[in-house]
Amino acid sequence: MARNASPDTRSNQDTRDRMFDAAEALFIERGFDGTSLRMVTTRAKVNLAAVNYHFGGKNGLFTAMIARRFDTLNDARVTLLDEYRRTAKGAPLACEHVLAAMFVPAMQLARDPRRGGRDFLRLLGRAYVDPSPTLRDFLAERYAPTLERFKEAFSEALPEIPRRELIWRLHFMMGALAYTLAGADTWRLIAALSAVETPTDELLLRRLAPFLVAGLRAPLPDFADPGAALAAEERPQRTARNSEARSRAA
């Protein structure tokens, strides 16, 4: 904020920030449909007229709250993707680099309390999985150009995957990412499974990335036989069990 901002300007920005912070915390906890304007105004210590004055209502408040964080993330992702492309000097990026362009800015924002803070990843995950048409339409429209750029980068990194199949895999990838980030039980699960590691955002995403890459690179399924892929998975296990049984019998 400019140093010579008038008292009224500072007061308006403070009111907006309090509403943003209240809406963000409630959205992470309850989602869009589970959060009422009364909850927001009570938490932010403002009246309903302030919400209507600044944002025109609940939809305007929540889309502006999302944009406050996601515009910064969007810009950082595009910048890093472009940097990787310059380094590659015209060669297709590796799948890991495209994922890094998605993950690294999110981790950086989560470590910066001024631009995101410790709950940023949970906000990111909640926004991806929230069923509200208002938010889904807003995200799809506002960030469509960036999404398309990442689709193209993944397509170049995985030329053996048909476009339609790649779109499905990216859909599944975003679902896994969103569920992991939004889940309140994620950190308890990590703590229970790993007694020697301190759970961190970076550790979580480092463990998630290889899983996502493996899914993106998986062999194409046989769509003519829906059970073929499962049968192929089961065959080596069944052979091993049969061999073990024969050894015991002998």
Secondary structure, 3 states (H helix, E strand, C coil): CCCCCCHHHHHHHHHHHHHHHHHHHHHHHHCCCCCCHHHHHHHHCCCHHHHHHHHCCHHHHHHHHHHHHHHHHHHHHHHHHHHHHHHHCCCCCCHHHHHHHHHHHHHHHHCCCCCCCCCHHHHHHHHHHCCCHHHHHHHHHHCHHHHHHHHHHHHHHCCCCCHHHHHHHHHHHHHHHHHHHHCCCHHHHHHHHCCCCCCCHHHHHHHHHHHHHHHHHCCCCCCCCCCHHHHHHHHHHHHHHHHHHHHHHC
